Amino acid sequence: MEWVAREDFKHRLWALRASIDRYLDLQRAQIASVRATPPGSAAYTRDQQKLNSEADSQIEALLNNANNLRRALRSKDLPASMRGRSLGKLDAPIRHVRNIREHWDENRPFWSAGRPIPLEPKYVSARWFKTNFPDKTPWSSSWSNVEGPVVCGVIHLNELLVILDQLGGLIAQESG
């Protein structure tokens, strides 16, 4: 079982890295597209809208891969050197944002229409997000010279990449 858990961990780590790389490529294409837009153009072109949809679909893959890595890290069958690791302070945001976006049709009205979030257990992630990040939305993405790429308003990809590098070091030690 240890071998399977280690292989699951490696797969999930590498899949997440690949989805981040693909998202960053798409984000660069989005930025280039906006820069190439003539001054005074107010609306996105159809190609820009399609590019935005592709980038957003990659955020979905990124969140699913990150959540799967979170789950792989909790395996009791991991080797001792890998056990007890997490995605740090990004663990909860990844879990909650993935949940919100998975059920986007039920959650979007809390942001787009300002509807109150019911107390039902199925809305725990929406309540968590609104409580911890009242000025953010789980459908946003951005890039800045200060923060770098940020998805869903709260997941700083540069921080996640540092964690992935550290976790990748565990694989190198195990193979060593």
PyMOL commands that set and color helices and strands:
alter all, ss='L'
color gray80, all
select helices_A, chain A and resi 2-35+46-73+88-102+104-112+121-132+157-175
alter helices_A, ss='H'
color red, helices_A
select strands_A, chain A and resi 141-144+148-151+155-156
alter strands_A, ss='S'
color yellow, strands_A
deselect
rebuild
show_as cartoon
